[in-house]
């Protein structure tokens, strides 16, 4: 106690400010332990993941997450889903949440065709969850970029004291009011990929 008081007194005397507390854990102590997925929109080998060096952005890239509707399509093609299970290790005393997500893809919808993209985020064993939904209306043919920002009061934080997997349960589906109309959603026009970029924020446990 004497040493701590003396140190603070010396810092005050010299006009030195106490170091600011860290705003995130050491990135070297954060890593993905397991990454699993399943669903009609994400068959084996069709999803890749990557994180930035600072461990504040997570990117998921799908190569086969495509819904289509129209003459010649099967009913099963109208809706696709994917369940992601991401087990992240992070240091004791920290927790994280997703505060926004960027969706990138492609829409090619005739008049009368509506597309929807929905995703629910939650941690295994926890009740709180976040659901985000985006609606696409035809006629339109274009690449899209949508940013979904979650309200601070709706953020779902990882539990403190243990690693609990993050679950992302998503789906895309198309409906049509015209039997002859066609539609395609989430296949990128150039590289045939659909990308989700998640922005992560950290805080110390209380």
N, C-alpha and C positions, 0 to 999 in steps of 0.2 A: 504494500500500500504506500509506503514511504517513497519507494522508487517511482511509482506511477505518479504520485503527486508532484514530486520533484521534476519529473520529466515534463509534465504539463505546464508547471510554473516556468520552467526554462523556455519552453516553446512560446509561452505567452510573453515572456520578457523579451525574447528575440523577435517578436512579431510574426511568428510562424503559425500558420493555420494547421489545425489537425487534419490529417488526410481524409478525404471524402470516402465514405463507405462504398464498396463495389456495387455496381448496379446489375451485375450478372456474374455467374460462377465462372471459374477458369474454363475456357472452351475445351481445353485438353481433357477435362474431367467429364465432358458430356459426349455421349456416343450412343448409337442405336445398337441395342443388344440383339433384337430379333425384328424382322419385318415380314409379315405374312399378309396374304390377301386372297380373296375368293369371290366369285360372282360371275354372272353372265357378261358383264362388261370388262372383266379383267381376268381372262384365262391365264394359266401358268405361263410365266415368262413375258408378260405384257406390261408390267409396271416396274419402273425404276425410281429410286429415290436419291436425293443428294441434299446435303446441308452446307451452308456457308461456313467459313473458318470461324466466325464469331458465334456460330450456333444460334443465330437469330432468324434464319430463314430456312424453311424446309420446302423442297420442291418434289412433287410427284409427277411423273410423266407416264401417261397411258398411251399405248400404241394400238389398242383394239376396243376403245370405249366409244362405241358408235351406236346411235339409235336411228332407225329409218322407218318410214311409213309410206304407203302408196301402193299402187297396183303391183302385184308380184311379190310383195314383202310378206313375211310370215308374222303372225301376231306376236311371236316372241321377239321380233326385231323392234317392235314399237317401244319396248321398255328394257333398259339395261341397268344393272346395279353392280355395286362393288363394295365389299366390306374390307377395310384396311385395319390391321392391328399392328401398332407401332410401339415397341417396348424400348423406351429411352432411359438410359442410366444418367443420373445427374447427382451432384454432391448433396450430402445431408445439409439441411438448413436452407434449401432453395426449392422453389416451385415455379412452374411455368404455365402459360396459357396462350391460346391463339387469339390475337386481337384483330387480324384481318386476313383475308385470303383473296388472291387474284386468280380468276378463271380465264384461261385462254383457249380458244377453239374456233370452230367454224359452224355457221348456220346456213342452211340452204332450204328455205321453207316457202312453199307455194301459198297463195291466198287460201285461207281457211284452215291452215295448219298451225297448231300451237305446240311449242316445246316447253318443257319444264326441267329444271335441274335443281335437285334438293340434296342437302347434306346435313347430317346430324353428327355432332362431335361430343364425345363423353369419355371419361376415364373408367376403366374396368372397376366394378364394385362400387361406383359412385352414382348417385341419383341425378345430380344436376347435369344438364346438357344444353347445347346450343343447336338450333336448326336454322339454316339459311336456304331460301328458295329464290330462284330466278326464273322469270317467264320470258319466252321468246315468241314473237308474233310474226307470222308471214303476211304479205310476201316480203322476203328479204334474203339476200345472198351476200354474205360478208364474213370476214374474220371478226371475232369479238374479243374484247378484254373487259371484264367486269371485276370491280373491286368491292368486296363485301367487308364493311367494318362493323365489328361487334360493339355494342354499347357497353360501357364499363360496368354497368350493373348486371349485365348478363354473362360476363366472362366466367368460364369454368376453369378453375385452377387445379393443377395436379396436386395430389395429397402430399403432405409433408411427412418425411420420415421413412418413405418407402417408394420404390419404383412401381407405378401402376401403368399398364399399357394405355396408350391413347387409341381410341377407336374412331374411325371415320366411316360412317355408313352413308353412302351416296347412291343416287339413282338419277337417270335421265329418261324422259319418256315423251312421246309425241301423240297428239290426238288430232283428228281432222273432221271437219264438218262437211267435207266434199270427198266422196269415194274416189274421184279421179285425181285428187291432189296428192303431191308427193312432198316428202321432207327428209332432211338429214341433219343431225345435230352432233356436235363435238368432235368431228374429224377435221383436223387442220388441213387447209387447202394445199399446203406445200409439202409438209413432211409427215402428214397423217398422224399427228400426235395431239393429244389433249393434255394441257398442263395446268396443274394447280400449284400455286406458290403461297405458302403459309408463312405469315410473319409472327414471330414468337417473341413474347416478352417475359422477363424473369423478375422475380421479387424474392426477398428473403422471408422465410417463415416467421410467423409471430407466435 
